[in-house]
Amino acid sequence: MTKTGPLVKYVVRLSADERSFLEGMIRTGRDAAYRLLKARILLKADASVENGGWDNARIATALDTSASTVLRTRRQFVEEGLEAALARKKRETAPTPRIFDGEAEARLLQLACSEPPEGHARWSLRLLEKRVVELGIVEAASDSTIQRVLKKNALKPHRSRYWVIPPKANAAFVAAMEDVLEVYTRPHDPARPLVCLDETSKQLTNETRTPIPMGPGRDARFDYEYERAGVASLFMLFAPLEGWRHVAVRERRTAVDYAHILRDLADTHFQEAERIVLVQDNLNTHRPASLYEAFDPAEARRIAERFEWHYTPKHGSWLNIAECELSTLARQCLDRRIPDRGKLEEQTRAWEIPRNQGGTAVKWRFSTEDARMKLAHLYPQIS
């Protein structure tokens, strides 16, 4: 007995009208993709034409689909007819209930448009995730679910990051970079805590007209005119392995201000540490010399010896983990008009306390091996 091919359980035989209809569908290409796929399956499975009646495996290979899809289309055609075979597969299980139904979604949007907690310029996804559970809006929700709801309702957060990459073959850059990256790989040592330091400034501004709060279908409105009220300087001290940070607000950021920040860091925040591993950028005031401008030589020498000094390379401040925390502070707390230094200190304090209580940390993953591969153009080529 000669073997003619695998046994086909559901044999497809199209009438002339059915075949003409399916060929017309494919020719125009106006139907949904799943209907066009099923039409091609039926045409190749049609045993009523010469060289037709392909088996499931051959059809699946030719049309780049699964054999189960071919078998299901055959069965639907034989048992239920052409239109049933072209229809979308029926759901076999009930759909997963929506976490945010109409009422819960409305309450989430109302919350997202309300005033954020103290210390925050706006609601973040994590803040909303925590708050909707606290208020009993839902029992549990992920930040990705909340993001989908906000995106659907045209509430979209925006982020941007900027950095400068140095010229090619920069030995000074890679030497400083690898020094800092080596520091980041060290295990946690409470006796020698890692602290990253960075600085920024905040323009203080007063409103000239009373803002109009947001309402249904209307954004909050602030007058474009404002009154300048000076500039405040902020020093970010961040110990990523400790999950601790402190924002020091000062009138200026001179060498003397920097020196007092270091003394507070050594004698108040980490007074029990044997030595503090300090990572900072190359600002001209970030030197032991600044201590001698603020204190007598003995005191300056004492403070300087409390630190192990490390510097990010020029144009490589993105290697300073404190810059990540400053970016978070800018987005969550500083992105608004703040009228005076007292209010700025109050708001930064309200921002840092819950982050310290939660031990919020940064997971640094960029290693020396990554740098040598991804930033190979920065390394001098040895002939």
N, C-alpha and C positions, 0 to 999 in steps of 0.2 A: 504493500500500500504506500503510495507516495504522499509525503507530508506537504501540504500546501500552505501552511502558516498557522499561527496560533488561533485557537478557537475564539470567536467573537460572540459574546453572549447577547448583546443588543445590536441587531443588524439594522442599519439605517438604509431606507429606500425612499428617496425623494421623488415626488411627482414632478412633471415638467414645470408646472406653475410654481411649485415650491423652490425648485432649482433656479428658475428664472428670477424669482423674488430675492433669493440669497445672493445671486450674482450681481443683481442691481444694487443691493445694499453695499457690497464691497466696491463696486465701481464708483459710486457716488461718495462713499466714505463719510457720510454725514451722521451716521449713528454712533452711539457710544462705543468706546474701545472694546468693552466686554461683549457687546452684541456682535461686533465685527469678528472678534475671535471665535465666537461660537458659530457664526455663519461659515467661517473657513473650516472649522472642525467638521461640520455637517457635510459640506461639499466634498471633503476628502474621504469622509466615511461612507459616502453614498455608494452602495453596492449595485445600483441599477445602471451604472454607466461603465463603459470600458475603462480598464485600469483604475477603477474606483475601489471602494471597500478597503481602505487602508486600515491596518490594525492600530491599536491605541498607542503603542510605543513609537511607531513610525510617525503618526500624526503629532504626538507630543514633541518629538525631536524636530520635525519640520517647522512647527509653529512656535517653538520655544516656550512651551507651557508644560503643565504636569499631566501625567497619565490619568490621575484622578479627575482632573477637569474634563478630559476627553471622555472618560467613562460616564461621568455624571451627565454630560451633555447628551450622550447617546441614550442613556436611560430615560431622561426627561422627554426626549423626542419620541421614543418608542411607547412610553407609558402615558404621556400627557399631551403630546403634539408639538408642532413647530413653535408656537408662541411661547409655550412654557419652557422649551429648550433655550430660547433666546433671552429669557428673562434673567435678571440677576438672582444669584443664589439666595434662598431664603435663610434668614437667621435661625439657627437651631437653638440658641439660648436667648433668654431675655436680655435686653441691653442693660448695661451697668447703670444703676440710678445716678443721676447727676448729683454731685456734691453740693453745688450751688443752684438751687431751684430759683424760681422767680423772686420770692421774698428774700432768700438768703443772698442772692446776687445783688438785689437792690440795696440791702444793708451793707454789703461789702463795698459797693460803689460809694455809698454815703460816707462810710468810714474813710475810704481812700481820699475823699474830697474834704475831709474835716481837718482841723488843726492837728499837726503831728505831736508826738510826746515832747516834753521838755528836752532840749539838747539835740533836736533833730530838725533839719530844715524841711524835710518832707517824709512821707511814709515810704519805707522800703518794703520789698517783698517779705523779708524776714519779720519786720515789725508787724505787717498785716497778718502774716501766718500765725503769729503768736496771739495777736489781739482778737481775731475772729473766734478763736477757741475760748479765750477768757470771757468774751461777751456771750458765749453760747450760741453764736450764729451757726456754727457747724461743730461737730465733735472733733474732727481732724481735717487738715488740708495741707497740701504741700505748697511751697512757693511757686512751683511750676504751674500748678492748677490755678493759683491766684493770678499768675502772669497771663494765662490764657484768657481768663475772664476780663482782666483789664485791657488786654490787647483787643479783644472782641468789641469792647466799648470805647476804643480809641484813646485809652489812657496808657501811654507808652513812655517808659523811662528811657533816657538817652545817656550814653556814657562816651567819654573820649579820653584818650591817653596820648601823651606826647613825650618824646625823648630824643636825644641827639646821639648819633653814632659817630665816633671819631674817624679820622682818615685811615686808610689802609696801612698795614705793616707798622703799627704803633706799639713799640716795645714797652714804653712807659705805661700805656693803657693796660696791656695784658698783664704786666707785672703787678700793678695795683689791683686789677680785677681778680687775679688768681689768689692774691693775699686775702681779699675780702671773702671770696668763695670758700677758702680753706677755713676761715673763722666760722662761717655758717654751718660747716659740717661737724663742728665740735659737739660732743655730747653735752647735755645740760649739766652745769656745775654751779650749784647755789653759791659756792665760795667765789666764783669768778663769773658773775652774770654777764650776759651779752646785752648791751644797751646801744640802740641806734638813735642818733640825734639828727634832727633836721629843723629848718626854720622856714617860716613864711610870714606874710603880712596880711592884714585885713583892713580895707578901707572902711572907716566908720561913717555912716550916713544917717541923716535924719529925714523923715518924710516931711514934705512941704504941704501935702494935703492928705486928709484921712483916707486910707485905702477903702475900697468898696469890697466887702466879702463876696465870695462866690455864692451863686444861687443856682436854681434848677436851669440847666442849659446855658449857664453863663460862668465864665472863668472869673477868678478874683482879679480885681483891677487895681494897679498901682500907678500913680502919676509918674510920668517919665522924668519929671524934675525931682531933684533931691538936694539936700544941703550937706556939704562935706563937713565932717566933724573930726578930721584928723585920721591918723593911721596908727594901728596897734601892731606890735610884733608878737608872733607866737613861736615858741620853742616846743617841738614835739620830742619827748623822750619816750622811747618804746623798747620794752624788753620782750621780744617775741616769744622766747622760751618760757617766760614767766606769765605771759598773758596780761602784762601790765603796761599801762601808758599814763603819761602825765603831760598836760598842756599848760605851759607857763606863759602867761600873758604879760608883756612888758611894754613900756612906752617906746623903747628903741631896741635895736639889736647890735649894740656896739661890743667891743672887746670886753669891756667891763661887765655888761649884761651877760655875756657868754660865760665869763669867769664865775659870776654868782650862780648861774645855772649849774655849772659843774660842781661848785661847792655844795649846793643843795642836793645834787645827785649823790655825791660821795658821803656827805655827813647826815643826810636826812632820809633819803629814799633807800639807800643801800649801805647804811652805816656798818652793817655786820659783814659785808663782803671783804675778802682779802684784797681783791683787785677787781676793777670793772673793765670789761673788754668793750671799748668804745669804738663804734663805727660811725663815721661822719663824712661829709663831702669836703672839698678843698677850699672852702671859703677862707678868706685871708685872716679872719678872726679866730678860726678853729685851730689854734695853735697853743702850746703851753705858754708862749710869750704873753698871751692875754691874761694869764693868771698874775704875772708880774706887774701888769698895769693896774690891777685891782687890789692886790694884797702885798704885804711885806715879803721879802725873799723867802723867809723860813716857811711862812704859810703857803706861798705859791709852790714851793718845792714839795711840801707835804701833800698838797692836793694833786699835783702833777703825778706823783708817784703812786697815787691810788688808781691810776688809769693805765691800760694797755692801749696804745693809740693805733688806730687803723683808718686809712682814708680810701674812699672810692676814687677811681681815676677821673681825671678831667673829662667832661662830657659823658661821665658814667654814673651820674647821681641816681639813675634807676636801680643801681645795685644796692642802694641804701633802703633797708626794709622800712625805715621810718617814713620814707616817701609814700609807701603804700598806705600807711596809717593816716598821713596828712591828706591823701586823696580821699579817704573815707570821711575824715573830718570835714573837708571842704564840701563834699556832696551832702552829707547828712546834717551838718550843723551850720556851716558858714554861708551857704548859698542863699542869702537874704540880706536885707538891710538891717544892720545892727547899729544903734545910735551912739553908744559910748563904751569905754573900756570896762566899766563895771558890769554892764549887761553882757559884754563879750565873755568876761570871766565866769559869770553866772551860767551862761549857756554852754560853754566848753566844759565846765565842771559837771553840769547835768548830763552832758554827752559821755564823758569818760567814766563816771561812776558805774553805770550798768555794764559797760564793756569790761571794766576791771572785775566786777563781781562775777560776770559770766566767763572770765578767763579767755576772752576772745583773742585768738592768736592768728599768726600768718604762717602758712606752710610754704616755706621756700624750697623750690624744687630744681632751680637752675644750678647745675653743678659745673665743676671745672671740665669734666668730660663733655658736657653739653656745649660749653663755650668753645672748646677746641674743635668741635665739629661744626656748630652753627655759626660761629664767628671766626672761622679759619682765616678769612681775609684780613683780620686785624693782626694776625701773628706774622712777624718777619719771616721771610723764606730763607732758610739756611742753605747755601749752595754747597 
